Amino acid sequence: MAIYSPSYVAKSSIRKIPIIGLIGDKLNNIWIDRFAKGGGGVTAQIINRMKTGGNIIAIFPEGTTSNGTAIVKFRTGAFVPAAPIVPLICKYRCTLGFDPIFCSLSTKWHILNSLAQPAHRMSVQFLPVQYPNEAEKNDPKLYALNCKQMMVTASGLTDTNEEYSDKLEWEKSVGYMNKELAAQQHKDQELLLQGQVPQNRV
């Protein structure tokens, strides 16, 4: 990733993490609210950044992490600008049984577990640059689907339509309450008490 020195599209809660949030600001990240309707205007922010000649933008189209056995459903907002894409496939190798990507822990315990590992290994596979054809320029969903299929083939992973909302359900099933979700549910409850209707969310 250092080759391109990109800005990242990342969830706003990361900005509150000491040091990491500061690094994100220095990289000129685009911070989004994952629970806001329409992804918090991420598409508009990406288009505006491209118009102003900002850095290359790194996007995680799945919008979440998984256990590394499949590529989950892509969100299409990042494909609306119909810009060329350099697909990357990142894979982590666990050490001492701790997976730094697919875990449901608080920030504190995640950092402590990460620091307790003797090493962290990640492989990055660069795929050919994708230039959208006319059909893909007019259909972001098609562009996203075609990019995803290419990455599924290159990685050897399974293709699935499961998404972030499914991960939230899984976390609930194992007794973990996502802090972002808990905070949003609290806000929604306050709106209901005030007689207002919360926005549709993930």
FISE-601153 format. One record per residue: residue in three letters; x negated, y, z of N, C-alpha, C, CB in turn. Coordinates in pm, 1 decimal. Glycine has a CB too. Example, Ala and Ser with C-alpha at 12.3 -4.5 7.8 and 13.67 -1.06 7.14 Angstrom:
% FISE-601153
ATOM:type:nu:nv:nw:cau:cav:caw:cu:cv:cw:cbu:cbv:cbw
ATOM:Ala:-1319.0:-569.0:780.0:-1230.0:-450.0:780.0:-1320.0:-330.0:780.0:-1130.8:-447.3:904.6
ATOM:Ser:-1285.0:-225.0:708.0:-1367.0:-106.0:714.0:-1290.0:3.0:787.0:-1408.4:-59.8:572.5
% end
This chain:
% FISE-601153
ATOM:type:nu:nv:nw:cau:cav:caw:cu:cv:cw:cbu:cbv:cbw
ATOM:Met:-83.1:-120.4:0.0:0.0:0.0:0.0:-87.0:126.1:0.0:94.3:0.3:122.1
ATOM:Ala:-207.6:113.3:53.2:-295.8:229.8:58.0:-333.1:277.3:-81.8:-421.9:197.5:137.2
ATOM:Ile:-320.8:187.7:-179.8:-352.2:224.2:-317.9:-261.9:338.0:-364.1:-337.2:102.3:-411.4
ATOM:Tyr:-135.2:332.2:-323.9:-36.3:429.3:-369.8:-12.1:541.7:-269.5:93.7:359.5:-398.9
ATOM:Ser:-53.7:524.6:-144.2:-31.3:623.3:-38.1:112.0:674.5:-39.8:-128.6:740.6:-52.7
ATOM:Pro:208.8:584.0:-23.2:348.9:625.2:-37.3:409.1:686.4:89.0:431.4:507.3:-78.1
ATOM:Ser:521.9:751.3:68.4:611.4:784.6:178.8:709.6:668.4:188.1:685.7:924.4:156.8
ATOM:Tyr:759.6:641.0:307.5:849.0:527.0:326.4:991.8:573.6:355.5:798.1:437.7:440.4
ATOM:Val:1086.6:493.9:312.4:1224.7:512.1:355.6:1240.6:423.1:478.8:1329.9:475.4:240.1
ATOM:Ala:1266.1:482.5:593.9:1269.2:406.8:719.0:1383.9:452.2:807.9:1136.6:421.2:793.4
ATOM:Lys:1427.4:364.2:895.9:1537.2:398.2:986.8:1492.4:505.6:1085.3:1586.3:272.7:1062.9
ATOM:Ser:1584.4:593.5:1117.3:1552.9:710.4:1198.8:1503.9:675.5:1338.5:1673.4:798.0:1209.4
ATOM:Ser:1544.4:559.6:1390.5:1503.2:523.0:1526.6:1351.4:502.3:1536.3:1576.1:395.4:1571.2
ATOM:Ile:1287.0:466.3:1425.0:1141.8:446.3:1425.7:1070.1:577.8:1455.1:1094.0:388.3:1290.6
ATOM:Arg:1133.3:686.4:1416.4:1072.3:817.6:1436.0:1053.6:849.4:1584.0:1157.3:925.5:1370.1
ATOM:Lys:1131.6:784.0:1669.7:1124.2:810.4:1813.7:1013.4:730.6:1882.9:1257.6:778.6:1878.7
ATOM:Ile:954.2:634.7:1812.1:849.2:551.8:1871.8:719.0:630.4:1875.9:830.8:419.5:1792.5
ATOM:Pro:655.6:642.2:1993.1:530.4:717.6:2003.8:426.0:669.3:1902.8:474.3:706.4:2145.6
ATOM:Ile:351.3:759.8:1849.4:243.9:738.2:1751.6:299.9:694.9:1615.9:145.0:632.5:1803.7
ATOM:Ile:381.5:588.5:1613.0:435.6:539.2:1486.6:522.4:646.0:1420.9:517.0:410.2:1508.9
ATOM:Gly:606.0:712.4:1501.5:689.7:818.4:1447.4:606.8:933.9:1393.3:785.2:868.7:1553.5
ATOM:Leu:499.0:967.9:1463.7:410.8:1075.8:1420.4:344.4:1040.6:1287.6:304.2:1104.6:1527.5
ATOM:Ile:299.2:915.0:1275.9:238.2:869.4:1150.4:339.1:879.3:1036.1:186.5:723.8:1164.1
ATOM:Gly:464.4:840.6:1065.7:569.3:848.9:964.4:592.3:991.5:916.9:698.3:791.9:1018.7
ATOM:Asp:588.2:1085.1:1009.9:605.4:1225.7:972.6:489.0:1273.7:885.5:617.3:1313.7:1098.7
ATOM:Lys:367.8:1230.4:918.8:250.7:1269.0:840.1:257.5:1210.4:699.3:121.9:1223.5:910.0
ATOM:Leu:322.5:1094.6:687.0:339.5:1031.6:555.5:457.4:1090.7:479.3:358.6:881.1:571.1
ATOM:Asn:526.8:1185.3:545.4:642.9:1250.4:484.0:753.7:1150.0:454.8:601.9:1321.9:354.9
ATOM:Asn:779.6:1062.3:551.1:882.6:959.7:534.3:1021.8:1019.6:517.1:882.1:865.7:653.3
ATOM:Ile:1109.2:941.0:456.7:1250.9:975.2:448.3:1320.8:896.9:558.6:1311.7:942.5:305.4
ATOM:Trp:1373.7:966.5:658.0:1437.5:901.1:772.4:1587.7:890.5:748.2:1408.7:978.7:903.8
ATOM:Ile:1642.5:771.3:767.5:1785.2:751.4:740.0:1856.3:686.5:858.8:1803.7:665.0:614.4
ATOM:Asp:1986.6:710.1:863.6:2073.2:646.7:963.2:2139.1:526.8:896.2:2181.1:747.5:1019.8
ATOM:Arg:2096.6:406.3:933.9:2147.9:285.9:868.8:2296.1:263.0:893.5:2070.9:166.4:915.7
ATOM:Phe:2351.2:327.0:997.3:2491.8:304.5:1030.2:2582.7:412.9:972.9:2509.1:297.6:1180.7
ATOM:Ala:2523.0:510.7:905.6:2604.4:615.5:845.4:2666.1:564.8:715.5:2520.2:742.5:819.7
ATOM:Lys:2783.7:615.0:684.9:2851.3:574.0:561.9:2765.7:611.5:441.3:2991.6:639.4:551.5
ATOM:Gly:2746.9:515.0:349.4:2668.1:541.0:229.7:2519.4:544.0:255.0:2709.6:669.6:169.1
ATOM:Gly:2476.7:489.7:370.9:2333.1:483.1:398.3:2272.0:615.0:440.0:2262.0:433.2:278.5
ATOM:Gly:2357.6:710.0:484.2:2303.3:836.1:532.8:2249.0:925.3:422.4:2195.4:809.2:631.9
ATOM:Gly:2300.9:911.8:298.8:2256.7:997.6:189.1:2118.6:964.8:138.3:2259.9:1139.2:231.8
ATOM:Val:2075.9:839.0:151.7:1940.8:801.9:111.5:1917.7:825.1:-37.1:1914.2:656.6:145.8
ATOM:Thr:2019.2:796.8:-120.1:2003.1:814.9:-264.5:1973.4:960.5:-297.8:2129.0:768.4:-338.9
ATOM:Ala:2050.7:1051.2:-239.1:2029.9:1193.8:-264.8:1891.9:1238.5:-218.3:2138.1:1276.9:-195.1
ATOM:Gln:1847.1:1185.5:-106.1:1715.4:1223.5:-54.2:1603.9:1174.5:-145.3:1695.6:1167.9:86.9
ATOM:Ile:1619.5:1053.6:-197.9:1518.4:998.7:-288.6:1512.1:1080.5:-417.0:1548.7:851.0:-321.0
ATOM:Ile:1628.9:1111.5:-473.4:1634.0:1189.2:-597.1:1572.8:1327.4:-575.5:1779.3:1201.9:-647.2
ATOM:Asn:1604.6:1390.3:-462.4:1550.5:1522.1:-432.6:1398.9:1517.2:-417.5:1614.1:1578.1:-306.0
ATOM:Arg:1348.3:1412.3:-352.4:1203.6:1397.8:-335.2:1134.8:1381.5:-470.0:1171.6:1277.8:-244.6
ATOM:Met:1196.6:1305.3:-559.2:1138.7:1284.3:-691.4:1137.8:1414.8:-771.6:1216.8:1175.5:-767.4
ATOM:Lys:1242.8:1496.3:-757.0:1250.2:1623.0:-829.8:1144.8:1721.1:-782.2:1388.2:1684.5:-814.9
ATOM:Thr:1113.2:1715.7:-653.0:1016.1:1809.4:-596.9:872.8:1760.6:-612.4:1046.0:1833.4:-450.9
ATOM:Gly:856.9:1645.3:-678.3:722.6:1594.7:-703.8:652.0:1543.2:-580.7:640.6:1700.6:-765.3
ATOM:Gly:727.5:1481.2:-491.5:668.6:1426.9:-369.4:588.7:1300.3:-394.5:776.3:1399.0:-268.2
ATOM:Asn:545.8:1237.4:-286.0:467.5:1115.0:-297.6:548.6:1002.9:-361.3:417.1:1071.4:-160.5
ATOM:Ile:478.3:897.7:-401.0:544.8:773.9:-439.8:622.9:724.5:-318.5:441.7:665.6:-490.2
ATOM:Ile:740.9:670.6:-342.1:828.4:629.2:-232.5:832.4:477.5:-221.1:970.0:684.5:-252.8
ATOM:Ala:805.1:426.6:-102.1:811.3:282.1:-74.6:944.6:250.8:-9.0:692.6:235.9:16.7
ATOM:Ile:1015.2:154.7:-66.2:1150.1:122.9:-20.2:1161.1:-26.3:9.0:1255.4:165.4:-125.1
ATOM:Phe:1230.8:-59.8:115.9:1260.5:-198.9:148.8:1407.3:-221.6:112.2:1231.9:-231.2:302.4
ATOM:Pro:1433.9:-270.0:-10.6:1572.5:-275.5:-60.1:1665.1:-369.3:16.9:1571.7:-316.8:-202.5
ATOM:Glu:1606.9:-462.7:95.1:1692.4:-550.3:175.0:1751.9:-475.9:294.7:1613.1:-672.2:223.1
ATOM:Gly:1684.1:-371.5:337.5:1733.6:-292.6:449.7:1716.7:-359.9:584.4:1876.7:-261.2:429.1
ATOM:Thr:1643.8:-471.2:588.4:1621.4:-542.8:713.9:1510.7:-645.1:691.7:1752.7:-611.9:764.3
ATOM:Thr:1480.6:-722.2:793.5:1382.7:-830.1:781.9:1454.2:-964.1:794.9:1271.1:-816.5:889.6
ATOM:Ser:1385.9:-1069.5:753.4:1445.4:-1203.0:761.8:1340.8:-1301.7:811.5:1501.8:-1247.8:624.1
ATOM:Asn:1375.0:-1430.5:811.8:1281.5:-1530.7:861.4:1183.4:-1578.8:755.5:1357.1:-1647.7:915.8
ATOM:Gly:1180.1:-1512.1:642.2:1079.9:-1543.0:540.7:1112.9:-1659.1:449.4:952.9:-1570.5:606.2
ATOM:Thr:1234.1:-1712.2:456.5:1270.4:-1824.5:370.5:1354.8:-1781.4:251.4:1344.8:-1928.7:450.5
ATOM:Ala:1404.2:-1658.6:253.1:1492.8:-1612.5:146.6:1480.0:-1461.5:128.1:1638.7:-1650.4:177.4
ATOM:Ile:1524.0:-1415.0:12.4:1534.4:-1272.0:-14.1:1682.4:-1236.7:-6.0:1472.5:-1233.2:-154.7
ATOM:Val:1715.2:-1149.3:86.8:1856.3:-1118.6:111.3:1905.4:-1010.9:15.1:1877.2:-1073.2:256.9
ATOM:Lys:2031.4:-977.5:25.5:2096.6:-885.5:-67.6:2026.7:-749.5:-71.2:2243.1:-867.5:-29.5
ATOM:Phe:2006.2:-697.8:-191.7:1946.0:-566.3:-209.6:2052.7:-457.2:-200.2:1872.5:-558.4:-344.9
ATOM:Arg:2017.8:-349.4:-135.3:2101.0:-230.4:-141.2:2065.0:-156.1:-269.5:2081.3:-139.5:-14.1
ATOM:Thr:2161.4:-90.2:-329.6:2140.4:-35.8:-463.8:2104.8:111.9:-469.3:2261.3:-57.7:-543.9
ATOM:Gly:2114.3:183.6:-356.1:2089.8:327.0:-357.9:1956.3:366.1:-417.1:2099.0:380.2:-221.1
ATOM:Ala:1853.1:287.9:-386.9:1718.7:321.0:-434.8:1703.4:301.5:-584.8:1616.3:237.1:-362.7
ATOM:Phe:1797.1:229.6:-646.0:1787.1:201.7:-788.7:1865.4:302.5:-873.1:1836.7:61.2:-817.3
ATOM:Val:1941.2:389.7:-807.6:2021.6:489.6:-879.8:1936.2:584.1:-963.4:2104.7:570.3:-781.5
ATOM:Pro:1820.0:631.8:-913.2:1738.8:723.2:-994.6:1684.5:660.1:-1123.1:1623.5:774.2:-912.5
ATOM:Ala:1691.6:526.1:-1134.6:1643.1:454.6:-1253.7:1496.6:486.1:-1282.3:1728.5:490.5:-1375.9
ATOM:Ala:1417.2:492.8:-1176.1:1274.0:519.3:-1190.5:1198.1:387.1:-1202.3:1220.9:602.2:-1070.2
ATOM:Pro:1077.5:389.0:-1260.5:995.8:267.6:-1266.4:966.5:217.4:-1125.4:863.7:294.0:-1342.8
ATOM:Ile:958.0:85.4:-1110.4:937.4:24.1:-978.7:819.5:-71.7:-983.2:1064.4:-49.8:-932.1
ATOM:Val:736.9:-66.1:-878.8:629.8:-164.5:-861.5:675.3:-260.8:-751.7:491.0:-95.2:-824.9
ATOM:Pro:726.5:-378.3:-786.1:774.7:-472.2:-683.9:658.3:-534.4:-606.9:859.8:-582.8:-748.6
ATOM:Leu:671.9:-538.6:-475.5:572.9:-602.2:-388.2:643.0:-707.5:-303.8:500.9:-497.1:-297.4
ATOM:Ile:577.0:-820.6:-285.9:629.4:-925.1:-199.0:533.0:-939.9:-81.7:647.2:-1061.1:-276.3
ATOM:Cys:580.6:-903.6:38.1:497.1:-909.5:158.5:537.4:-1029.6:243.9:509.1:-778.1:240.5
ATOM:Lys:439.4:-1106.9:284.8:465.6:-1223.0:369.6:371.2:-1220.8:489.8:449.1:-1355.1:289.2
ATOM:Tyr:428.9:-1244.1:607.3:350.0:-1250.7:729.7:331.0:-1396.4:771.7:417.7:-1169.9:842.9
ATOM:Arg:216.0:-1423.7:830.5:190.0:-1555.6:886.6:189.6:-1543.9:1038.6:54.8:-1614.0:834.1
ATOM:Cys:270.4:-1625.3:1102.5:283.1:-1618.6:1248.2:158.9:-1674.6:1316.6:407.7:-1695.0:1294.6
ATOM:Thr:126.9:-1618.5:1432.0:21.6:-1672.5:1516.6:78.8:-1693.9:1655.9:-102.6:-1577.9:1520.4
ATOM:Leu:46.6:-1803.4:1716.5:94.0:-1838.6:1850.6:246.9:-1838.7:1858.4:36.8:-1741.2:1953.8
ATOM:Gly:311.6:-1868.1:1746.2:456.5:-1882.2:1746.4:534.8:-1752.8:1747.9:496.3:-1961.2:1861.5
ATOM:Phe:467.4:-1637.7:1739.9:539.6:-1509.5:1741.3:546.9:-1452.7:1601.3:471.5:-1408.3:1836.2
ATOM:Asp:668.4:-1428.7:1554.7:689.8:-1369.2:1423.7:715.0:-1219.8:1442.4:808.8:-1437.6:1349.2
ATOM:Pro:622.3:-1134.2:1398.5:638.7:-990.1:1421.3:749.7:-926.8:1338.1:509.7:-919.7:1392.1
ATOM:Ile:801.1:-999.7:1241.2:903.8:-946.1:1153.1:1042.7:-991.8:1193.2:876.1:-986.3:1010.6
ATOM:Phe:1060.0:-1122.5:1209.8:1194.3:-1173.2:1239.6:1205.8:-1202.5:1387.7:1225.8:-1300.1:1156.8
ATOM:Cys:1233.3:-1099.4:1463.9:1251.5:-1116.4:1607.9:1350.7:-1011.5:1654.9:1115.5:-1104.5:1685.1
ATOM:Ser:1414.9:-1040.0:1764.0:1512.9:-946.8:1819.4:1469.4:-911.9:1961.0:1657.8:-1007.6:1817.8
ATOM:Leu:1377.9:-816.4:1967.8:1322.4:-773.6:2094.5:1326.4:-621.3:2103.9:1178.5:-825.6:2111.2
ATOM:Ser:1320.6:-571.8:2225.4:1310.3:-428.0:2243.5:1174.0:-383.1:2191.9:1330.3:-388.1:2393.1
ATOM:Thr:1161.2:-253.4:2165.6:1034.8:-200.4:2114.1:918.7:-234.7:2207.1:1044.1:-48.4:2095.7
ATOM:Lys:941.7:-221.5:2338.0:835.0:-248.8:2434.8:785.1:-391.9:2423.8:883.7:-222.0:2576.8
ATOM:Trp:876.8:-488.7:2424.5:835.5:-629.0:2421.0:781.3:-668.9:2284.3:952.4:-718.8:2458.2
ATOM:His:830.4:-603.6:2180.2:778.5:-631.9:2046.9:632.3:-589.2:2037.9:862.8:-560.3:1939.0
ATOM:Ile:600.8:-470.4:2089.1:462.9:-421.2:2085.1:371.8:-508.3:2171.2:456.6:-274.8:2132.5
ATOM:Leu:419.6:-544.2:2291.1:337.3:-627.6:2380.1:309.0:-763.8:2317.7:406.8:-646.0:2515.8
ATOM:Asn:410.1:-826.3:2258.5:389.3:-955.5:2192.9:296.1:-942.9:2073.5:522.6:-1014.7:2148.5
ATOM:Ser:308.1:-834.0:2000.9:221.4:-812.8:1884.9:76.0:-797.2:1927.9:266.7:-689.2:1805.7
ATOM:Leu:54.1:-720.1:2036.1:-82.1:-698.5:2085.4:-142.8:-824.5:2145.9:-82.8:-587.6:2188.3
ATOM:Ala:-57.5:-917.9:2188.5:-106.5:-1040.6:2251.5:-155.6:-1144.4:2149.0:3.6:-1101.5:2337.2
ATOM:Gln:-128.7:-1120.1:2021.2:-169.4:-1215.7:1918.8:-316.8:-1196.2:1883.9:-81.7:-1200.9:1792.7
ATOM:Pro:-390.1:-1306.0:1860.7:-532.2:-1293.2:1825.0:-553.0:-1227.1:1689.3:-598.1:-1429.6:1824.9
ATOM:Ala:-455.4:-1240.4:1600.1:-468.3:-1180.3:1467.1:-331.2:-1175.1:1400.4:-568.9:-1260.3:1379.2
ATOM:His:-317.2:-1083.8:1306.1:-196.1:-1075.9:1224.7:-238.4:-1085.4:1079.1:-115.8:-943.5:1252.4
ATOM:Arg:-173.9:-1173.0:1005.9:-210.0:-1193.4:865.7:-90.7:-1162.5:776.1:-259.0:-1337.9:842.2
ATOM:Met:-116.3:-1086.2:671.8:-11.3:-1053.4:576.6:-66.0:-1061.4:435.0:46.5:-913.5:604.8
ATOM:Ser:10.7:-1124.4:347.5:-27.3:-1128.3:206.7:65.3:-1035.7:128.3:-21.2:-1273.9:150.8
ATOM:Val:10.2:-969.5:28.1:87.9:-878.9:-55.5:70.4:-919.9:-201.1:44.7:-730.8:-33.5
ATOM:Gln:180.9:-952.5:-265.2:179.9:-994.3:-405.0:234.5:-881.6:-492.1:262.9:-1124.2:-424.8
ATOM:Phe:151.1:-830.8:-582.8:192.4:-724.6:-673.7:251.6:-786.7:-800.0:72.9:-631.7:-708.6
ATOM:Leu:368.9:-740.1:-839.1:433.8:-786.6:-961.3:426.8:-677.0:-1068.0:581.4:-826.9:-933.5
ATOM:Pro:450.3:-712.5:-1194.1:443.6:-612.3:-1301.5:540.8:-496.4:-1279.4:472.6:-678.1:-1435.7
ATOM:Val:499.0:-378.2:-1322.4:585.3:-260.9:-1310.7:713.1:-283.6:-1391.2:511.6:-132.7:-1359.4
ATOM:Gln:826.3:-249.0:-1329.8:955.0:-266.6:-1395.5:1007.2:-132.0:-1445.8:1056.7:-331.6:-1299.3
ATOM:Tyr:1035.0:-126.2:-1575.8:1092.5:-6.3:-1636.2:1236.2:-38.0:-1675.4:1008.9:41.5:-1760.4
ATOM:Pro:1333.1:34.6:-1624.9:1473.7:1.6:-1653.3:1508.7:21.0:-1800.8:1566.3:87.3:-1567.0
ATOM:Asn:1584.1:-74.5:-1853.9:1635.1:-57.8:-1989.3:1761.9:28.8:-1982.9:1664.4:-197.0:-2056.3
ATOM:Glu:1824.2:52.2:-2096.8:1940.3:140.8:-2099.3:2055.3:88.3:-2012.3:1988.3:158.9:-2242.5
ATOM:Ala:2076.6:-43.7:-2018.2:2185.0:-102.6:-1937.9:2157.9:-84.3:-1789.2:2201.6:-252.6:-1970.3
ATOM:Glu:2033.1:-102.0:-1749.0:1997.0:-88.4:-1607.1:2002.1:57.8:-1562.2:1856.6:-146.1:-1581.9
ATOM:Lys:1969.2:149.8:-1653.3:1977.3:292.5:-1618.8:2121.7:332.7:-1587.9:1921.5:379.4:-1734.1
ATOM:Asn:2214.8:269.4:-1657.7:2356.1:301.3:-1639.5:2423.4:217.9:-1530.7:2429.0:282.0:-1769.1
ATOM:Asp:2351.2:118.1:-1479.4:2410.2:27.6:-1379.2:2306.3:-7.1:-1272.7:2463.9:-102.4:-1446.6
ATOM:Pro:2299.1:71.6:-1163.5:2200.4:46.3:-1058.3:2210.2:-94.2:-998.8:2216.3:148.1:-948.4
ATOM:Lys:2332.3:-148.7:-991.8:2348.5:-283.6:-937.4:2279.0:-386.5:-1025.5:2497.2:-318.3:-923.4
ATOM:Leu:2288.0:-367.5:-1156.9:2221.0:-458.1:-1250.2:2069.9:-445.6:-1237.3:2264.6:-429.2:-1394.9
ATOM:Tyr:2021.5:-323.3:-1224.8:1877.3:-299.4:-1207.8:1827.1:-367.1:-1080.5:1847.1:-147.3:-1203.1
ATOM:Ala:1902.2:-350.3:-972.7:1865.1:-412.4:-845.3:1867.0:-564.3:-855.9:1959.7:-366.4:-733.6
ATOM:Leu:1969.6:-618.1:-918.9:1983.2:-763.5:-932.3:1869.5:-822.0:-1014.1:2117.3:-799.1:-996.6
ATOM:Asn:1834.6:-756.6:-1124.3:1728.0:-807.9:-1210.2:1592.1:-803.5:-1139.9:1722.1:-727.7:-1340.3
ATOM:Cys:1567.7:-695.0:-1065.5:1442.3:-686.3:-989.3:1437.1:-794.7:-881.7:1427.5:-546.6:-924.8
ATOM:Lys:1549.5:-816.3:-817.0:1555.0:-918.3:-712.0:1529.5:-1056.5:-770.2:1691.2:-915.2:-640.5
ATOM:Gln:1591.9:-1088.3:-882.9:1574.9:-1219.8:-943.6:1429.7:-1244.9:-982.1:1664.2:-1233.3:-1066.1
ATOM:Met:1361.8:-1140.2:-1031.1:1221.4:-1154.1:-1065.7:1137.6:-1183.1:-942.0:1171.0:-1028.0:-1135.4
ATOM:Met:1170.8:-1116.8:-831.1:1096.2:-1137.5:-707.5:1124.5:-1274.4:-647.6:1130.0:-1028.8:-606.8
ATOM:Val:1247.0:-1322.5:-660.9:1282.0:-1456.8:-613.5:1200.1:-1561.0:-689.2:1434.2:-1484.0:-630.9
ATOM:Thr:1192.0:-1545.1:-820.5:1117.8:-1639.6:-903.5:968.7:-1637.8:-870.4:1139.0:-1607.7:-1051.4
ATOM:Ala:913.8:-1516.8:-855.5:770.0:-1503.3:-830.1:730.8:-1552.6:-691.0:727.6:-1358.3:-846.5
ATOM:Ser:820.0:-1536.2:-594.8:787.1:-1571.8:-455.9:817.5:-1716.0:-421.3:861.5:-1482.8:-361.7
ATOM:Gly:909.4:-1776.8:-497.6:950.6:-1913.1:-465.1:1047.8:-1919.0:-349.0:830.4:-1996.8:-433.5
ATOM:Leu:1099.5:-1803.5:-308.1:1194.5:-1798.3:-197.1:1336.8:-1821.2:-246.9:1184.8:-1663.5:-124.1
ATOM:Thr:1426.3:-1845.1:-153.8:1566.8:-1867.4:-186.9:1638.1:-1734.4:-208.1:1636.4:-1948.4:-76.1
ATOM:Asp:1733.4:-1733.0:-298.9:1816.0:-1614.8:-321.8:1943.1:-1626.7:-238.3:1850.2:-1598.3:-473.2
ATOM:Thr:1975.2:-1522.2:-162.5:2096.3:-1524.3:-81.1:2163.0:-1388.1:-83.4:2064.5:-1566.0:63.4
ATOM:Asn:2293.9:-1384.7:-63.7:2368.3:-1259.5:-58.5:2392.6:-1212.8:84.8:2500.6:-1274.9:-130.5
ATOM:Glu:2333.2:-1280.9:181.3:2344.8:-1234.7:319.1:2272.6:-1100.8:331.4:2286.1:-1339.6:419.2
ATOM:Glu:2317.0:-1017.4:427.8:2261.4:-883.7:440.2:2247.7:-842.1:586.6:2348.1:-783.9:365.3
ATOM:Tyr:2220.4:-713.6:607.4:2193.0:-663.1:741.5:2306.8:-690.1:838.0:2165.3:-515.6:736.3
ATOM:Ser:2430.1:-674.5:792.8:2545.0:-698.0:881.2:2548.3:-842.3:930.1:2676.1:-664.3:808.8
ATOM:Asp:2500.7:-935.7:846.4:2494.3:-1076.1:888.2:2389.5:-1096.1:996.5:2463.6:-1166.5:768.4
ATOM:Lys:2279.5:-1021.3:985.2:2176.1:-1030.8:1088.2:2228.7:-978.8:1221.5:2050.3:-952.4:1046.3
ATOM:Leu:2308.2:-872.0:1216.8:2366.7:-818.5:1339.7:2455.9:-921.6:1406.7:2446.3:-691.3:1310.4
ATOM:Glu:2532.1:-994.6:1325.2:2618.5:-1099.4:1379.9:2535.6:-1210.3:1442.5:2709.5:-1157.0:1270.6
ATOM:Trp:2424.5:-1243.4:1377.4:2335.7:-1347.4:1433.6:2278.1:-1301.2:1567.6:2220.2:-1380.9:1334.2
ATOM:Glu:2236.3:-1174.6:1573.3:2180.8:-1122.9:1697.9:2283.2:-1129.3:1811.0:2132.6:-979.2:1678.9
ATOM:Lys:2407.9:-1097.4:1779.7:2513.2:-1107.0:1880.3:2527.4:-1250.6:1930.0:2646.8:-1056.9:1823.2
ATOM:Ser:2515.8:-1346.7:1837.1:2535.4:-1487.3:1872.1:2428.3:-1539.1:1967.0:2537.1:-1571.9:1747.0
ATOM:Val:2309.3:-1475.8:1964.1:2201.9:-1519.3:2053.4:2189.9:-1427.3:2175.1:2068.6:-1523.8:1977.7
ATOM:Gly:2289.0:-1339.2:2191.6:2291.9:-1255.3:2311.5:2208.6:-1130.1:2305.6:2248.3:-1333.4:2425.6
ATOM:Tyr:2168.6:-1089.1:2184.0:2088.6:-967.0:2172.0:2174.9:-855.0:2116.6:1965.0:-990.1:2081.5
ATOM:Met:2171.4:-739.7:2180.5:2245.9:-624.3:2132.1:2147.9:-523.6:2072.4:2329.4:-559.8:2246.5
ATOM:Asn:2156.5:-505.8:1943.3:2074.6:-408.5:1873.2:2098.1:-269.8:1932.2:2105.5:-409.7:1721.8
ATOM:Lys:1990.8:-201.2:1972.6:2005.0:-71.8:2039.3:2072.0:32.5:1950.4:1869.2:-21.3:2083.3
ATOM:Glu:2037.5:29.6:1821.7:2100.7:124.2:1729.2:2250.4:100.0:1722.2:2038.7:112.8:1589.1
ATOM:Leu:2287.2:-28.0:1713.5:2428.1:-62.9:1703.9:2501.1:-26.6:1832.9:2444.5:-212.2:1673.4
ATOM:Ala:2437.9:-53.9:1947.3:2500.1:-22.6:2075.5:2523.7:127.7:2089.2:2412.9:-73.4:2191.1
ATOM:Ala:2425.1:207.5:2047.1:2438.8:352.6:2054.6:2550.0:401.4:1962.4:2306.4:420.7:2018.5
ATOM:Gln:2558.1:340.3:1844.1:2661.1:382.0:1749.7:2800.0:343.4:1799.2:2635.3:320.3:1612.5
ATOM:Gln:2811.0:225.7:1858.3:2939.4:183.2:1912.6:2983.7:276.8:2024.4:2931.1:38.6:1964.0
ATOM:His:2887.8:325.0:2103.3:2919.2:420.3:2210.3:2972.1:551.6:2151.2:2793.7:447.2:2297.9
ATOM:Lys:2908.4:597.8:2043.2:2953.4:720.5:1977.1:3093.6:702.3:1919.4:2855.0:761.2:1865.7
ATOM:Asp:3116.2:585.3:1858.4:3247.3:558.7:1800.5:3355.8:556.6:1907.9:3245.7:426.2:1724.8
ATOM:Gln:3320.8:499.4:2024.1:3416.5:494.0:2133.6:3451.0:634.1:2182.3:3361.4:410.1:2248.8
ATOM:Glu:3351.3:721.1:2186.5:3375.9:858.9:2228.1:3467.4:930.1:2128.3:3242.9:935.3:2242.4
ATOM:Leu:3447.3:903.6:1998.6:3532.6:964.6:1896.3:3676.7:918.0:1911.2:3480.8:931.2:1755.7
ATOM:Leu:3693.0:789.1:1939.4:3827.3:734.4:1957.2:3897.0:799.8:2075.9:3821.2:582.3:1976.6
ATOM:Leu:3821.4:820.2:2183.8:3878.0:883.8:2302.3:3919.4:1028.2:2274.4:3777.7:879.6:2416.9
ATOM:Gln:3852.9:1090.3:2175.9:3884.8:1227.9:2138.6:3992.8:1233.4:2031.2:3759.6:1299.7:2090.0
ATOM:Gly:4044.1:1113.8:1993.4:4149.3:1109.2:1892.8:4099.3:1116.8:1750.7:4244.4:1219.1:1915.8
ATOM:Gln:3967.6:1096.5:1730.4:3910.1:1100.3:1597.3:3883.4:958.5:1547.0:3780.8:1182.8:1597.1
ATOM:Val:3876.5:943.6:1415.3:3852.5:812.0:1355.2:3707.0:801.1:1312.3:3946.7:788.2:1234.2
ATOM:Pro:3632.6:701.7:1364.4:3493.4:683.2:1324.5:3481.5:652.2:1175.7:3429.6:571.5:1406.2
ATOM:Gln:3365.1:685.2:1117.4:3340.6:654.5:976.6:3324.0:504.1:959.3:3215.4:729.5:924.6
ATOM:Asn:3349.7:457.5:838.1:3321.5:318.1:806.7:3172.0:297.6:805.2:3383.9:277.2:671.5
ATOM:Arg:3128.6:188.1:869.1:2984.9:164.0:878.9:2952.0:22.5:834.6:2935.3:187.7:1022.3
ATOM:Val:2821.5:-12.1:849.4:2774.1:-143.8:808.4:2853.2:-252.2:877.5:2625.5:-159.9:838.3
% end
